[in-house]
Amino acid sequence: MERIKHKMVRVNGINMHVAEIGQGPVVLFLHGFPELWYTWRHQMLSLSSRGYRAVAPDLRGYGDTDAPTSFTNYTSLHIVGDLIALIDSLGQDQVFLVGHDWGAIIAWHFCLFRPDRVKALVNLSVVYRPRHPSRKPVETFRALFGDDYYICRFQELGKAEEEFAHIGTTRQLKKFLTYRNPGPAILSKERGFGDSLDSAITLPSWLSEEDVNYSASRFDQKGFTGALNYYRAMDLYISYKLLNWELMAPWTGEQVKVPVKFIVGDLDLTYNIPGVKEYIHDGGFKKDVPFLQEVVVMEGVASLRKKKAKAKESKASNQKQAEMEGIEHKMVRVNGINMHVAEIGQGPVVLFLHGFPELWYTWRHQMLSLSSRGYRAVAPDLRGYGDTDAPTSFTNYTSLHIVGDLIALIDSLGQDQVFLVGHDWGAIIAWHFCLFRPDRVKALVNLSVAYRPQHPSRKPVETFRALFGDDYYICRFQEPGKAEEDFADVGTKKQLKKFLTYRNPGPPLVPKEKGFGASFDSPITLPSWLSEEDVNYYASKFDQKGFTGGLNYYRAMDLTWELMAPWTGVQVKVPVKFIVGDLDLTYNTPGVKEYIHDGGFKKDVPFLQEVVIMEGVGHFIHREKVDEINTHIYDFIQNF
C-alpha cells in the first residue's frame, strides 16, 4: 500500500482525491456504494505490476473528495464530467475503464457520452440497461418491489443518514459489505435499517476489520449523504428538473459501442432482478452493447466479493473448453514426417513456433486473440513434440530440418508468405527461417531469444561450457538418455512445473551429483498464468512422446552450426519486433544486454523496428503477459 501515491486534483469545480500506482496505459477504476478508491487496491497492485498505470479516485461525495450538498449535483453527467477532467489531468486521450456497482453505472454512461475516450471497459455487477423513454428508474423499482426496497427507502432526504448514525458507521458498513442475499434488499420502515439484516455479522475471508475501519474512518468524516445522493438523483425531483433520467433523454436507444467484458456473481442481487438474466443471456444485452466480447457469471459470488472471488474450476474449465473447441486440429505430411497442426480463423496466416518444453498449446491465447482480429492463426507441434513425429536421432533436428518442415507446412496452407511469431527454441528457428527463406516471411515477432549471428570459429556448446561450466543445463542435456532418465525419476508433471515456473535470471546449473530432480527449489507454487489443467495437458503429451525429441534440438546445436556456415555474416532482413522480459535467463546471459542495446542487434537485424523490455517478467513471457503480448503482436503485424 505504501507504493500507492495519493494526490488532490481540481476537476469540474470540485477537489478530487486520487490514488495511483504504476506506469503505462491508464486503467481507471470506479468504485460503488458504500466503498472508496480503497476497494480496488488489490487490482491496482496487480495491474501496476503488469505494465499499467492504475488510477482510482474517490468519486464525488466519497472519502477525501468534495461532496456538494444537493443531490442535483450527482447526476451521471456531473460524475462523468469529473472523470473527463481527471483523465485530462493525467495527460491521456483514452483509458481503460473498470467499474463496479455505481461505478459500473457511471462507466456505462461514460461510454455513452464519450466513447472516444475509452479503450475498453470491464464492468462488474451492474448490467447495462438502456434508458426507457417513459419509465423512470425509481418508480420502476417501486412497482417491482414496493416502497421498502432499499433504493426507494434511500430517497427521503436525511432519513437513511439518521438511521445509519443510530446503528454506527462500522456496523452499518459491515451489514452492507457482507450482504449476500440474492433477493431484493427490503428495508422495512417500521424496523429501519438497523434491523433490516441479520444481527450476527461474521466477516468473510476477503474482508478484514482493518478494511472496515479504513472505510469507516472516511464515512465518519464525510457522512453518507454524498453516496446516497447518487440514488436520489436517479429520477427524484422537487423543483429542479435536473434528473439523471430526464437528462439522459438524448441517449434514448443509443448503444454502448466500446469493447466490453462483463462479470457478475450468480448471488449478486443485481443479477437476480426480474428480467436481468434473460436480458443478459437471450440477446438483449448483446444488442445494446454490440462490442460485448465476454460475459462471465461466477458461481457462489455476491456483489462485493470482487476482491478475491474466483469462479469454480468447473465453470472456468467449461469456458476454456468452449474457446478451445473453436481451434481445429489436423495432421499434415511435411518433409517426410507427420505434423500435428492447430489452427483457427481466416485471413493472413500467423505461424506460431513454440519452445521447450512446450507444445502448440502454449499459443492458444494468442491464437484466439489474433483469429478474432482477422487473422488465420496456425500453431504446429514442432518435430519431436506432442502429436508430431519424433525421429530418433538428434541429427534429424537441425534448424534446416525444422525450417524444411515449416516451409512444407506453409505450402500446404496455400500461402506464399506468413507472419512468424516465435518463443525460446521457436525464436531460434524463426531467426534461421528468416536467414534461409526471407522471401516467405512478411514480418517477425520474436520473444525471449535475441538473434546471434553465426560465429565462424566457436561452436555453441563449447561456448556455453566456457561461460558456465559443465553443469550448465544445455551442457547437461548433451548426453543422450541421461536427462530423460533424471526426468523420469522426478516425474513428468513435477519436472514440467519446475521448468515452467523457473524465474531465476541467472544461468540454470544442474550439478551432476544431484541431477535434475534437485536442480530447483522443492516447493512449486503455480503462478496465476499456469493452471494444473495446463500442466496436465503438457504432461499427457510428454508422457506419450517423451522428452527426447525436445532435447534433440539442444543435441543438434553444434551440427546446426556446422551446416549454417554458408550464412556466416548474413543479416536478418525482414521487419522484426523483439520482446523479452528483464528476468528472462536469455536476457541475462553475459553480453546479451549490451548486444541488444548498444547497436549490435540492429546491425545484424537492420529492419529491427522495435525492442520491448518488459519489467518483472520471466522467460514464458507470452503466458505471463497474455494481453500485452497479444496487443504487441497485433499492433506490429497490422502494419504489413
Buried (B, 14 or more C-beta within 10 A) or exposed (E): EEEBEEEEBEBBEBEBBBBBBBEBBBBBBBBBBBBBBBBBBEBBBBBBBBBBBBBBBBBBBBBBBBBBEEBBBBBBBBBBBBBBBBBEBBEBEBBBBBBBBBBBBBBBBBBBBBBEBBBBBBBBBBBBBBBEEEEBBBBBBBEEBEEBBBBBBBBBBEBBBEBBEEBEBBBBBBBBBBBBEBEBBBBEEEEBBBEBBEEEBEEBEBBEEEBBEBBBBBBEEBBBBBBBBBBBBBBBBEEEEBBBBEBBEEBEEBBBEBBBBBBBBBBBBBBBBEEBBEBBEEEBBBEBBEBBEEBBBBEBBBBBBBBEBEBEEEBBEEBBEEBBEEBEEEEBEBBEBEBBBBBBBEEBBBBBBBBBBBBBBBBBBBBBBBBBBEBBBBBBBBBBBBBBBBBEEBEBBBBBBBBBBBBBBBEBBEBEBBBBBBBBBBBBBBBBBBBBBBEBBBBBBBBBBBBBBBEEEEBBBEBBBEEBEEBBBBBBBBEBEBBBEBBEEBEBBBBBBBBBBBBBBEBBBBEEEEBBBEBBEEEBEEEEBBBEEBBEBBBEBBEEBBBBBBBBBBBBBBBBBEBBEEBEEBBBEBBBBBBBBBBBBBBBBEEBBEBBEEEBBBEBBEBBEEBBBBEEBBBBBBBBBBEBBBEBBBEBBEEE
